[in-house]
Amino acid sequence: MKKFVTIRKQLAARHDEIEKRLEKISLERRHTNQPLNADFEEQAVEVENDQVLDALDSQIRLELKQIEKTLSRMDQGLYGKCEDCGENIAPKRLEALPFTTRCIACEENFQRQRLLA
């Protein structure tokens, strides 16, 4: 759809950026630049760094999945429609949260239901 061209371009650019970042994280985690230090204390620091990289990797992969789902919804002509009620999602909401799949009312209801579960 023409009205979401800007959002699609932003998402595609972010997708590319994330893939590059994931590649760097993968190289860092494999210690391809240098092996683990022989010093025990340095190894402990490197292991902590690996744990941080693992957490970043997980978070970034989640964002990548959200982008891919959003781009798929665009391709299917579903983007901008609430997945619960089918109504249009406010353009301002889409600008602020391009991954959103629910209108504000349905998202509030969804969050309430999650709290009760």
Rosetta blueprint (number, residue, H / E / L):
1 M L
2 K H
3 K H
4 F H
5 V H
6 T H
7 I H
8 R H
9 K H
10 Q H
11 L H
12 A H
13 A H
14 R H
15 H H
16 D H
17 E H
18 I H
19 E H
20 K H
21 R H
22 L H
23 E H
24 K H
25 I H
26 S H
27 L H
28 E H
29 R H
30 R L
31 H L
32 T L
33 N L
34 Q L
35 P L
36 L L
37 N L
38 A L
39 D L
40 F H
41 E H
42 E H
43 Q H
44 A H
45 V H
46 E H
47 V H
48 E H
49 N H
50 D H
51 Q H
52 V H
53 L H
54 D H
55 A H
56 L H
57 D H
58 S H
59 Q H
60 I H
61 R H
62 L H
63 E H
64 L H
65 K H
66 Q H
67 I H
68 E H
69 K H
70 T H
71 L H
72 S H
73 R H
74 M H
75 D H
76 Q L
77 G L
78 L L
79 Y L
80 G L
81 K E
82 C L
83 E L
84 D L
85 C L
86 G L
87 E L
88 N E
89 I L
90 A L
91 P H
92 K H
93 R H
94 L H
95 E H
96 A H
97 L L
98 P L
99 F L
100 T L
101 T L
102 R L
103 C L
104 I H
105 A H
106 C H
107 E H
108 E H
109 N H
110 F H
111 Q H
112 R H
113 Q H
114 R H
115 L H
116 L H
117 A L
